[in-house]
């Protein structure tokens, strides 16, 4: 067994210029590693708490000096000299030291940075993805590139938080990355030609002002895919993160940035059903708010056989919440964000729970990222088949994609790309001519006769 011999933390900046915590660790066998905690822009109410200083005179209260001090003053004295059988040994001790259900004493950011750094050091030179492996399969995940931003991630007129493209038809991860980059560039050219902004949101996706009906983003993605010489459905499918919790006011879903209208739960489900009829949508994340359990059950019953329904705020990488959701037949996939749980081990427990119930698993970054590429190895290690790491630009996003290229290279002939295998569900383009299908959907969202989605002030279910 090896022991922890050194631990040091510092305050650094994430990709948004907001402080986060970075940790260096040294082990008795000479191994060392560094890790940094990411931070979310849109957060679930039940996530583990990241500790912020609250001093308004410094970084608008977002500093993490107290989290750094917790590493030096509380965690280090308790774990230096501690012999480790694996990351679970450490994580159990961190959880004991914190002693709160929401990680509010030490801070999930402090705990996670230590947990990831120690896990990386324990892996040594043998390969992190091999050290963490949950099975003998090491497939490269389908990247879900966030290429159009809205919601809390952008200051535009779009209420939906993320519109993503997923190159499921690629023969390898390297080719999937190329497809993503070329489609992203084609999208930029289309936006420029249309006189739309090409500034980007937190995760590297473009953030123009678009139509109030939320069909223009889908039209743009299809056109960009074709402009890049690729075929929608066959080569590239679409994924959406609605972040509906940001729209929910406790009674209904309010589209504040665009239509300034309310939708009931039933109308939200109708909206998604319309999308699925006319666009190659593979995955819908956070389609309803985490507090709308009955709505989630209705959504899963209505659409769960046609599309991947991902719970992010619903499950917040918490094994107990996922177990309850599985029992209640809510969603069919879970998003894994390490800092929602606070430790590597708790995240692995949630993944194992999903695997037991055949729920999909999507490994995810956060809006506030660093160049730490741990989640790339994690996605391969657990055979997730899917990863969200943002647009194929900006150093903190590209770091994850570049690491996946290295892993594919290191696996050589045994490397496999998940590809279309993970599009098990999907209601893709209808058999109607594209122009007819899209016109039908526009009618459904603008209130034309026979297709109207009525405006209502309260939900039918909650």
N, C-alpha and C positions, 0 to 999 in steps of 0.2 A: 504493500500500500504506500501511497505517497501522501505528503502533508503540505498544507499551505504554509509558506514561510514569509510571504510579503504581500501586502495589499495597500494600494494607494488610489485615491479618488481625486478627481478634479472637475471643475465646472468648465464645460465647453459650449459651443453653439451648435444648434441643429440647423437643418436646411432652411429654416425660416428666420434665422437670426435670433432664435429664442434659446435661452440656456437649457442645457441638459447635463447629465452626469456621465463621466467616463471613468472606467476603473482599469487599473493594471494589477495583475496577480502573478505571483511567482510560486512555483512548487518545489518541493525538496529534490525532485529528480532533475531539476534544471529547466523544466518547461515553464513557459510564461505566455501570457496572452493579454489582450486588451479588448474591451467591449464598451459600448455606449448604449444608453437607453433611448429609444425613440419616444415620440409624444404625439398624441392624436389632436386633430383639429376639431373633428366631430366625435364626441365621446358618448358612449352608453352610460346611463345613470348608474349602472351596477358594476362598472369597471373598478378594478383596484385603484386606489388613490395614488397619484404621483404627488410628491411633496414639493411645494413651492414656498419660498420664504415669506411672501406677502408684504415685503418692504417696497412700498410704492415709489420710493426715491431711487430704487435700483431696478433696472430692467422691468419697470412697471409692475413690480411685485412678483415677477416670474423667475427670479434667481433660485438656484438650487444649493446654496451654501449649507443649509441645514442638512440636506440629503448627503452632501459630501462629509459633513461633520459626523453624521450617523455612521457612515462607513468607517471613519477613522476612530471615533470614540466608542461605538457600540459593537459594530460587526467585527472589526479587526481583532479586538481583544478576545472575542468569543471564538474566533475560528482559526487564528494563527496558531500553528502547531497541531491543528486538527487533522487526523488521518482520514482519507476519503476512499470509500469503496466505489464511488461514482457520484454524479451530480445530485442524486437523491439524498445522500448523506448530508451534503451542504444545505440543500434546500429545506430539508426538515428543520435544521438548526436555525435557518433564517426565519422560517415561519414561527418557530418557538420564540425567537428573540422579539419579533414584532408583536405577536400576541393579540392582534386585532383581526376582525373578519375582513376588513377592507384595506389592510396594509397601511393604515394611516399613521402608525408610530414611526416606522423606519422609512416609509415611502416605497411604493412599488418600483419607482425609478431607481432608487438606490439598491433595492434587493435584486432587481433584474440585471442591472449592470454587473453586480458581483456574480450572480448565478451564471450568466452567459460567459463571462471572462473565465471563471473556474472550469466550466464545461469545455471551453476551447482549449484551455491549458491541459486538461486531463486527456483530451484527444491526442495531444502531442503531434508528432509527425506522421501518425498513422492515417490521417484523414478524418476530418470532423464528421462527414456524412456517414462514413463507415462506423465510427464510434457510436453514433446515435441511431444506427439502423434498426428499424423495427421488423424488417423482413429481409429476405435475400434479394428482393427486387430493387433496382436502383434506376427508376425511370426519370427522365428529365421532364419537368412540369410544363404544361401549357402556360405561357405568359399571358396575363390579362392586362393589356396595355391601356392605361387610362389616358385617352387622347383628347377628350372634351370634358372640361370641368365646369361645375356649377355648384349650387348649394353653398355650404359653409366653406368650400374650398376656393371660391372665386367671387369677385365682386361684379357679377354680371346679372342678366335677367333670367337665368336658368335656375329653376328650383331643384331639378334632379342633380345629385352630387357628382356622379361619374358615369360617363359613357365610354365603354371599353371595347377593344377589338381583341379577339383571341384567334391566332393562326393555327387552327386545329388540323389543317390539311398538310402541314409541313412534314417532311420526312425526318427532320432532326431539329434539335433546339436551335442550332446555329441558323438553319434556314427559317425557323419561326421568327427569330430575332430580325433577320434580314427583311422578312415580310412585314413585320411590325414597323421597322424603321422606314421602309419605302412607302407604306400606307400613311404613316405619320407625315412624311414629307409631301405626299400627294394631297393630304388634307390641308396642310399649310398653304399649298399653292391654290387650292380651291377657295379657301377663306380669303386669301389676298385678292384673287380674281373677283370675288363677290364684294370686295370692299369691307370685309369683316376683320375684326381685330385678331392678331396672331400673338398677343401677349398670353402668358401661361399662368395657370393656377399653381397651388402648392405642390401638386404632384407631377407637374410638367405638361399637363394637358392644356390645350388651347382653351381660352375662356372668352369667346365672343358673346355679344348680345344676340340671342336667337329668338325664333318665333315663340309665341305664348302657348302654342298647342303642344310643344315638345315633340313634334315629328321631324322638324328640320335637322336635329342632330343625327337621327337615324338615316335620313336622306343623305346627309353629308358623309356619313361613314360608308354607306353603300357606294356612293360615287367615288370616294377616295380609294376604296378597295378595288373597284374596277379600273380606276385611273392607274393604279399600281400594277395592273395586269393580272389581278387575282379575281377569283370567283366567290361572291358571297355564298355562304352555306357550305360550299365544297372546300374552299381554302380558309375562309375567315368567317367567324361568327361574332355575335355581339353580346356583351354582358353589360348590365346596368346596376349601379348602386344608387338606389333611390334615397337612402338615408331618411326614411319617412318619419323617424322620431323627431327630426328637425322641423317637420311640417305639422306635427300633431299638437293640438292645443288642449287635449283632454276630451274633446268632443268630436272633432272632425279634422281633416287634413287641409291645411290652408296653404295654397300656392301664393305666397306673399310677393315673390319677385316677378312673377309673370302675369298669370291670369287674375290674381287677387280674388280667387274664388275658393269655396270650400268643397270638399268631396267627402262623402261618407265612406266607410269601409267598403261597402258593396260597390260603390262607384270606383274606388281605387282598383278593386279586383276586375271590374269591367274594363277599366283603362288598360290594365296589363293584358287582359285577354285580347283586346284590340291590337295591342302591339304584337302579340304572338301570332296573330293571324297574318300579319303582313311584313314582318321583319324577321331575320334569322337570329332571334334572341335565344341564347343558350342558358343564361343565368341572370336571376334578379335577386339582388341583395337588399336586405332591410326594406322589403316592399311595404311593410306596415310597422308601426311603433312597437317597441318592446312591451308596452303596457296593454296592447290590444290583443290579448291572448285568444279571445274568441274569433277575432278577425283573422289571426294567423291560422287558426284551425280551418276557417272557411276558405282562406286563400290556398292552403295546402290541399284541401279536398278538391277545390276547383281546378288548380293548375299544377299540382305536384307531380302528376304523371307526364306533363308536357315540358317542364322547364325546371332547372335547378333553382331552388328557393333557399337562399343562404341567410342564416341567422348570424348577425354580427352583434348589434346592440341587444338582440334577443337572448344570446347565450354568453356574451363577453368572455369567451375562452374559459368558461367555468364548467367543470365536469358535472357538478350537481344541477346547475341550471340546464345543461344539455340533457341530462338524464330525465329531468322533469319534462322538457320539451319533447323528447322522444316518446315518453309515456303519453303525452297529450297530443301526439301527432302534429307537431308544429314544425314546419320547414322540412327540408330533406338534406341540408348541408350546413356546415358550420365554418365560420371564418376564424382563423387562429391568429391572434395578435398577442405576442408574448407579454407585452406590458399590461394587458388587461388582467392577466393572471398574477404576474409578479415574479414567477420563477420558471425555469425551463421544465422542471419536473411536473408542475401543475399543468403546463401546456401539453406535455406529452400524455398526461392522464386524460385530458379532454380529447385528444386525438385518438387514443385507444378506445375511449367510450364511443366516439363516432364510428370507428372501424367496426366495433362489435355490432352496431346497429345498421351498418352499411349506409351511413350518412356520408355525403361528400365532404371533403376537407380541402379548404383553400387557405394556403399560407399567405399572410399579408404583412405589408409594411404599414407605416403610419404617415400622416401628413407631414409631421416633423421628423425627418430622418437624418441619419449620419451615414458615413461610408462603411459602417460595420455591415458585413455581408453574411452574417450568421444564418439568416432565413433562407438563403439560397441552399446551403448545405442541409438545413432542416427539411426543406421541401423534397430533396432527393432522398434523404435518409428515411423519411416516413412514407415515401411513395405517394405523396399527396396528389400528384398529377396536375395541380393547378397552383399558380402563384400570382399574387398581385404585388407589383413593385413600382407602379407608376408608368409614366410615358418612357419611351426609349431614349431619353435625354436627361441631362443634369447628373452631376457626379454621384450624388447619393442614391439615385435610382439605377444608373448604369452599373454601379459597383456590384449590385446583385446579379444583373444579367451577365456581366463579364465573368463573375465567379461561376455561373452556370455553364458558360462556355468552357471554362477550365475543367469543370467536373466532367463534362461530356468528353473532352479530350482525354482526361485521365482514365475514363472507363473504356475507352477504345472500342473494340468490336462488341463489347457487352453493353454499350450504351444504347438505350431505347428511349424514344420520345413518346410521351403519353398520347399526344395528338387526339384523334377522333375517338379513341377509346373512352375519353372522359366527356364526350358529348353524348352520354347515354340518354339524356332527355333533351328534347328540343323541338319546338314548333317553329319551323323555319319558313322560308318564303312560300306563300301560297301558290297554287297552280295558275292563278289569275295573272294576266299581264301586269307587269310592275306598275304601270301608270294607273290602271284600274284599281289595283289593290291599295295603292297609296292614297288615291282620291277617296276611296271608301273609308280609310282610317281618318283622313282629314274631316270627313263628314261626322264621324263619331266623336271627334274632339271639339268641333266647332258648333255642334248642335243643329245640324241639318236634319230635315224631316226623315223620320224612320230610323235614325241612328243616334238620336239625341241621348246624351248623358245629362240628366237633369241636375241643376244646381240645388243643393240642399244645405241647410244650416246645421243639421245634426246627423250622426251616423245611425245606420240601422242596427249595427252591432258594435260592441266595444270590448 
